[in-house]
């Protein structure tokens, strides 16, 4: 079978794959032909070449459209074979032409904003809530952008000639609020929609199928899945991917090859992890909703492994009393984490804006892991304390200069 026939066969074969199969095999399709089973880790920062004219031509080609240089690698800031495997796999899972990986989720979002600003489109329309650092990056105008905050129904009216992006997060961090992505995409018209899909993952939702041109992930979370890698990625069409690669090359927000390897490995178990954790989260959400010590439970119709709940008592005391559950920022790991958004992940957001977006001072955000659900409930039951419906006064935590997780 010649090369062109092989390529056509591979395209036909992968087009019909189920998500679980893609999660295991995408980005690894060439391994068996090379006599390999596990993907190799290429840690090289630079690569030898005796054809300097050819190198110059390939670099010129990259400068034109940001396409991956053909042939062997050139330099680690231009691209890395291990990272490229992860990018290929994530694009397959999200159903996009391409994906571009970065050193963190915030680096990925920054690259998108810089790409739009470079085109003279500095205005962003956004819907709250977003992850706290995303909110801060837009509100503070740190990259020269201007933001208009609106609800989903107001997106079309908020668009301007210089609007370069509409940004939503669904389910949102930390309230798990959901938006109709297809309706939002319609309201955007020709303006690209960026959907942060960190909480849902492609296991539960593929925003590109609903009209989003850009799909953002903090890959630190579910894609990695084990709390041991920091990364971000944008899944998109190849035209926009070229712009992002050029921004990544210029700014240096590259992903380390070892992180790329860990992410590729994490994707292989992503469907199993998300579905198992989601089943436990739904069970815990039901138990919390029936508990008199809990004022309100937030759990998305889409499902997922995230639960947010507001307590009648002091949320800081709940954090202090957990034992099995880890009181820590971030989410999406195999172990269950809990944190108080108003004190940490969303502390940097103005208090009135935070509360206006539904992030109350009594809200706790829990990322459910893979532990036994009854063990998790036993820990929550102890942490919630005495069964009383009498709200207790809260003392604000000390202000934080930065926000994480």
C-alpha positions as CSV (number, residue, x, y, z in Angstrom):
1,X,0.0,0.0,0.0
2,X,1.5,3.4,-1.0
3,X,1.8,6.4,1.4
4,X,-1.2,8.2,0.0
5,X,-3.4,5.1,0.3
6,X,-2.1,4.6,3.8
7,X,-3.0,8.1,4.8
8,X,-6.5,7.8,3.3
9,X,-7.0,4.5,5.1
10,X,-5.9,6.0,8.5
11,X,-8.2,9.0,8.0
12,X,-11.2,6.7,7.3
13,X,-10.3,4.5,10.2
14,X,-10.0,7.3,12.8
15,X,-13.2,9.1,11.6
16,X,-15.4,6.3,12.9
17,X,-13.6,5.8,16.3
18,X,-15.5,6.2,19.5
19,X,-14.2,8.7,22.0
20,X,-12.8,6.1,24.4
21,X,-10.9,4.5,21.5
22,X,-9.5,7.9,20.4
23,X,-8.4,8.6,24.0
24,X,-6.2,5.5,24.0
25,X,-4.9,5.6,20.4
26,X,-4.9,9.2,19.1
27,X,-1.4,10.6,18.8
28,X,0.1,7.1,19.0
29,X,-1.0,5.7,15.6
30,X,2.5,5.5,14.2
31,X,4.1,3.7,17.2
32,X,3.6,0.1,16.1
33,X,5.1,0.9,12.7
34,X,8.2,2.1,14.5
35,X,8.4,-1.0,16.7
36,X,7.3,1.0,19.8
37,X,4.5,0.6,22.3
38,X,4.9,3.6,24.6
39,X,5.4,7.1,23.1
40,X,9.0,8.3,23.3
41,X,9.9,11.4,25.2
42,X,12.1,13.8,23.1
43,X,13.9,16.1,25.5
44,X,16.1,17.8,22.9
45,X,16.1,21.6,22.9
46,X,17.8,21.8,19.5
47,X,18.4,19.5,16.6
48,X,21.4,19.1,14.2
49,X,21.1,20.1,10.6
50,X,23.8,20.3,7.9
51,X,21.4,22.1,5.5
52,X,21.3,25.7,6.7
53,X,19.6,26.9,3.5
54,X,16.9,24.3,4.1
55,X,16.5,25.4,7.7
56,X,16.2,29.0,6.6
57,X,13.4,28.1,4.1
58,X,11.5,26.2,6.8
59,X,11.8,29.0,9.3
60,X,10.6,31.5,6.6
61,X,7.6,29.2,5.9
62,X,6.7,29.1,9.6
63,X,6.9,32.9,9.8
64,X,4.4,33.1,6.9
65,X,1.5,31.1,8.4
66,X,2.7,29.3,11.6
67,X,2.3,25.9,10.1
68,X,4.3,23.1,11.7
69,X,7.7,23.0,9.8
70,X,7.9,19.9,7.6
71,X,10.7,17.5,8.2
72,X,12.8,17.0,11.3
73,X,12.4,19.4,14.3
74,X,14.5,22.6,14.3
75,X,14.3,24.1,17.8
76,X,12.3,23.4,21.0
77,X,10.5,26.7,20.9
78,X,9.2,26.0,17.4
79,X,7.8,22.6,18.3
80,X,8.5,19.3,20.0
81,X,7.5,15.8,18.7
82,X,6.3,14.6,22.1
83,X,4.2,17.7,22.6
84,X,2.9,17.4,19.1
85,X,1.5,13.9,19.9
86,X,-0.6,15.4,22.7
87,X,-1.8,18.2,20.5
88,X,-2.9,15.7,17.8
89,X,-4.7,13.6,20.4
90,X,-6.5,16.5,22.0
91,X,-7.6,17.9,18.6
92,X,-9.1,14.5,17.8
93,X,-11.0,14.3,21.1
94,X,-12.3,17.9,20.6
95,X,-13.1,17.4,17.0
96,X,-11.0,20.2,15.7
97,X,-8.3,20.4,13.0
98,X,-5.5,21.4,15.4
99,X,-4.5,22.1,18.9
100,X,-1.7,24.2,20.3
101,X,-0.2,23.5,23.8
102,X,1.2,26.0,26.2
103,X,3.0,26.1,29.6
104,X,-0.3,26.8,31.4
105,X,-3.9,27.5,30.8
106,X,-3.3,31.2,31.4
107,X,-0.4,31.2,28.8
108,X,-2.9,29.6,26.4
109,X,-5.5,32.3,27.0
110,X,-2.9,35.1,26.8
111,X,-1.8,33.8,23.4
112,X,-5.4,33.9,22.1
113,X,-5.8,37.5,23.3
114,X,-2.4,38.5,21.8
115,X,-3.3,37.0,18.5
116,X,-6.6,39.0,18.4
117,X,-4.8,42.2,19.5
118,X,-2.2,41.7,16.8
119,X,-5.1,41.9,14.3
120,X,-6.3,45.2,15.8
121,X,-9.2,43.5,17.6
122,X,-8.7,44.3,21.3
123,X,-12.3,44.2,22.5
124,X,-13.5,41.1,24.3
125,X,-17.1,40.3,25.2
126,X,-17.3,37.9,28.2
127,X,-19.8,36.2,30.4
128,X,-19.3,35.8,34.1
129,X,-18.4,33.7,36.0
130,X,-15.0,32.8,34.6
131,X,-12.0,31.3,36.3
132,X,-10.7,34.1,38.6
133,X,-7.4,34.6,36.8
134,X,-9.2,34.8,33.4
135,X,-11.5,37.4,34.9
136,X,-8.6,39.4,36.2
137,X,-6.6,39.2,33.0
138,X,-9.6,40.6,31.1
139,X,-10.7,43.2,33.6
140,X,-7.2,44.6,34.4
141,X,-6.4,44.9,30.6
142,X,-2.9,43.5,31.3
143,X,-2.5,42.6,27.6
144,X,-4.1,45.8,26.3
145,X,-7.6,44.3,25.9
146,X,-10.9,46.0,26.8
147,X,-13.7,43.8,28.1
148,X,-17.5,44.2,28.2
149,X,-19.2,41.9,30.6
150,X,-22.7,40.8,29.8
151,X,-25.1,37.9,30.1
152,X,-25.6,35.5,27.2
153,X,-28.7,37.3,26.0
154,X,-26.7,40.6,25.7
155,X,-23.8,39.3,23.6
156,X,-25.0,40.4,20.2
157,X,-25.7,44.0,21.5
158,X,-22.2,44.1,23.1
159,X,-20.3,43.4,19.9
160,X,-18.3,46.2,18.3
161,X,-16.3,46.6,15.1
162,X,-13.2,46.0,17.1
163,X,-14.5,42.9,19.0
164,X,-12.0,40.1,18.5
165,X,-13.4,37.5,20.9
166,X,-16.4,36.3,22.9
167,X,-15.5,34.2,25.9
168,X,-17.6,31.9,28.0
169,X,-17.0,29.1,30.4
170,X,-19.6,26.3,30.7
171,X,-19.9,24.8,33.2
172,X,-18.4,27.8,34.8
173,X,-15.9,28.0,37.6
174,X,-16.9,27.9,40.4
175,X,-20.7,28.0,40.2
176,X,-21.1,25.4,37.5
177,X,-23.5,27.7,35.6
178,X,-24.2,26.6,32.1
179,X,-24.8,28.5,28.8
180,X,-26.3,27.3,25.6
181,X,-23.2,27.2,23.5
182,X,-25.0,26.9,20.2
183,X,-27.2,30.0,20.9
184,X,-24.1,31.9,22.1
185,X,-22.2,31.0,19.0
186,X,-25.1,32.2,16.9
187,X,-25.1,35.6,18.8
188,X,-21.4,36.0,18.0
189,X,-21.9,36.2,14.3
190,X,-18.4,36.3,12.7
191,X,-16.6,36.9,16.0
192,X,-14.8,33.8,17.3
193,X,-16.3,32.2,20.3
194,X,-13.8,30.9,22.9
195,X,-15.3,28.3,25.2
196,X,-13.4,27.2,28.3
197,X,-14.1,23.4,28.4
198,X,-11.9,22.6,31.4
199,X,-14.7,21.4,33.6
200,X,-16.6,19.4,31.1
201,X,-13.7,17.9,29.0
202,X,-14.5,16.5,25.6
203,X,-15.9,13.4,27.4
204,X,-19.1,15.4,28.3
205,X,-19.0,18.3,25.8
206,X,-17.3,19.2,22.5
207,X,-17.9,23.0,22.0
208,X,-16.6,23.0,18.5
209,X,-19.7,20.9,17.5
210,X,-21.9,23.8,18.8
211,X,-20.1,26.6,17.0
212,X,-17.1,27.5,19.2
213,X,-14.0,28.3,17.1
214,X,-11.7,28.0,20.0
215,X,-11.8,25.5,22.9
216,X,-9.6,26.3,25.9
217,X,-8.4,23.9,28.5
218,X,-6.4,24.2,31.6
219,X,-4.7,20.9,30.9
220,X,-3.4,20.9,34.4
221,X,-6.8,19.7,35.5
222,X,-8.7,16.7,33.9
223,X,-6.5,16.2,30.9
224,X,-3.5,15.5,33.0
225,X,-5.7,14.1,35.8
226,X,-3.1,13.4,38.4
227,X,-2.1,16.7,39.8
228,X,1.5,16.5,38.5
229,X,1.6,18.6,35.3
230,X,1.0,22.3,34.5
231,X,-0.2,23.0,31.0
232,X,-2.8,24.7,28.8
233,X,-4.1,24.0,25.3
234,X,-6.3,25.6,22.7
235,X,-8.2,23.3,20.2
236,X,-9.1,25.2,17.0
237,X,-8.9,25.3,13.3
238,X,-5.5,25.2,11.5
239,X,-5.6,28.9,10.5
240,X,-5.9,30.1,14.1
241,X,-3.5,27.4,15.3
242,X,-0.8,28.9,13.0
243,X,-1.3,32.3,14.7
244,X,-1.0,30.7,18.1
245,X,2.2,28.8,17.2
246,X,3.7,32.1,16.1
247,X,2.7,33.8,19.4
248,X,4.1,30.8,21.3
249,X,7.4,31.0,19.4
250,X,7.6,34.8,20.1
251,X,6.7,34.7,23.7
252,X,8.2,31.4,24.7
253,X,5.2,29.9,26.5
254,X,6.1,26.4,25.4
255,X,5.1,23.2,27.1
256,X,7.9,21.0,28.4
257,X,8.2,17.6,26.6
258,X,7.8,15.7,29.8
259,X,4.5,17.5,30.5
260,X,3.4,16.6,27.0
261,X,4.1,13.0,27.6
262,X,2.2,13.0,30.9
263,X,-0.7,14.7,29.2
264,X,-0.8,12.2,26.4
265,X,-0.8,9.4,29.1
266,X,-3.5,11.2,31.0
267,X,-5.8,11.4,28.0
268,X,-5.8,7.6,27.7
269,X,-7.7,7.3,30.9
270,X,-9.7,10.5,30.6
271,X,-13.1,9.0,29.7
272,X,-12.9,6.4,32.5
273,X,-11.8,8.9,35.1
274,X,-14.4,11.5,34.2
275,X,-17.3,9.1,34.1
276,X,-16.4,7.4,37.4
277,X,-15.8,10.7,39.2
278,X,-19.0,12.1,37.7
279,X,-21.1,9.2,39.0
280,X,-19.7,9.9,42.5
281,X,-20.2,13.7,42.2
282,X,-23.9,13.2,41.2
283,X,-24.4,11.0,44.2
284,X,-22.7,13.5,46.6
285,X,-24.7,16.4,45.1
286,X,-27.9,14.5,45.9
287,X,-26.9,13.8,49.5
288,X,-25.8,17.4,50.0
289,X,-29.1,18.7,48.6
290,X,-30.9,16.6,51.1
291,X,-28.8,17.8,54.0
292,X,-30.2,20.6,56.3
293,X,-26.6,22.0,56.8
294,X,-26.4,22.8,53.2
295,X,-28.2,25.9,51.9
296,X,-27.8,25.3,48.1
297,X,-26.2,22.8,45.8
298,X,-24.8,23.7,42.3
299,X,-24.5,20.7,39.9
300,X,-24.7,21.1,36.2
301,X,-27.4,19.4,34.0
302,X,-24.4,18.3,31.9
303,X,-23.1,16.3,34.8
304,X,-19.4,16.1,35.6
305,X,-17.1,15.7,38.6
306,X,-17.4,19.2,40.0
307,X,-19.9,20.1,42.8
308,X,-20.4,23.5,44.4
309,X,-22.4,24.0,47.5
310,X,-23.3,26.8,50.0
311,X,-23.4,26.0,53.7
312,X,-25.4,27.5,56.5
313,X,-22.4,27.3,58.7
314,X,-18.9,28.7,58.3
315,X,-17.3,27.4,55.1
316,X,-13.8,28.0,56.5
317,X,-14.6,25.5,59.3
318,X,-15.6,22.9,56.7
319,X,-12.3,23.3,55.0
320,X,-10.5,23.0,58.3
321,X,-12.3,19.7,59.3
322,X,-11.9,17.6,56.1
323,X,-9.6,14.6,56.5
324,X,-9.8,12.3,53.5
325,X,-10.6,15.2,51.1
326,X,-7.7,17.4,50.4
327,X,-8.1,21.1,51.1
328,X,-6.3,22.5,48.1
329,X,-6.7,24.6,44.9
330,X,-6.9,23.2,41.5
331,X,-9.2,20.3,40.4
332,X,-9.5,17.3,38.1
333,X,-7.1,15.0,40.0
334,X,-7.7,11.4,41.0
335,X,-8.2,12.5,44.6
336,X,-11.0,14.8,45.8
337,X,-10.1,18.5,46.5
338,X,-12.1,21.2,48.1
339,X,-11.6,25.0,48.3
340,X,-13.3,28.2,49.2
341,X,-13.4,30.3,46.0
342,X,-14.1,33.7,47.6
343,X,-10.8,33.2,49.5
344,X,-8.6,31.7,46.8
345,X,-9.5,31.0,43.2
346,X,-11.7,34.1,42.8
347,X,-10.3,36.4,45.5
348,X,-8.7,38.6,42.9
349,X,-12.1,39.4,41.4
350,X,-13.8,42.5,42.8
351,X,-16.1,41.4,45.6
352,X,-19.2,42.9,44.1
353,X,-18.5,41.4,40.7
354,X,-17.8,38.1,42.4
355,X,-21.0,38.0,44.3
356,X,-23.0,39.3,41.3
357,X,-21.8,36.3,39.4
358,X,-23.1,34.0,42.1
359,X,-19.9,33.3,43.9
360,X,-21.1,33.8,47.5
361,X,-19.0,33.9,50.5
362,X,-20.5,30.6,51.7
363,X,-19.8,28.7,48.5
364,X,-17.4,25.7,48.5
365,X,-16.1,24.1,45.3
366,X,-15.3,20.4,45.4
367,X,-13.6,18.4,42.7
368,X,-14.6,14.8,43.2
369,X,-12.0,12.2,42.6
370,X,-12.0,8.4,42.4
371,X,-12.3,7.4,46.1
372,X,-15.3,5.4,47.3
373,X,-18.3,7.6,47.4
374,X,-19.3,6.5,50.9
375,X,-15.9,7.3,52.3
376,X,-16.1,10.7,50.8
377,X,-19.6,11.3,52.2
378,X,-18.4,10.2,55.7
379,X,-15.6,12.8,55.5
380,X,-18.0,15.5,54.3
381,X,-20.5,14.6,57.0
382,X,-17.9,15.1,59.7
383,X,-16.7,18.3,58.1
384,X,-20.1,19.9,57.9
385,X,-20.4,19.7,61.7
386,X,-23.5,19.8,63.8
387,X,-26.9,19.7,62.0
388,X,-28.2,23.2,62.3
389,X,-29.9,25.6,59.9
390,X,-28.9,28.7,61.8
391,X,-26.5,30.7,59.6
392,X,-23.3,31.8,61.5
393,X,-21.5,35.1,60.9
394,X,-18.5,34.9,58.5
395,X,-15.2,36.6,59.0
396,X,-13.6,37.6,55.7
397,X,-10.3,36.0,54.9
398,X,-7.3,38.3,54.5
399,X,-7.1,39.8,51.0
400,X,-4.9,37.9,48.6
401,X,-2.9,39.6,45.8
402,X,-3.1,36.6,43.5
403,X,-5.5,33.8,42.8
404,X,-4.8,30.2,41.8
405,X,-6.5,26.9,41.0
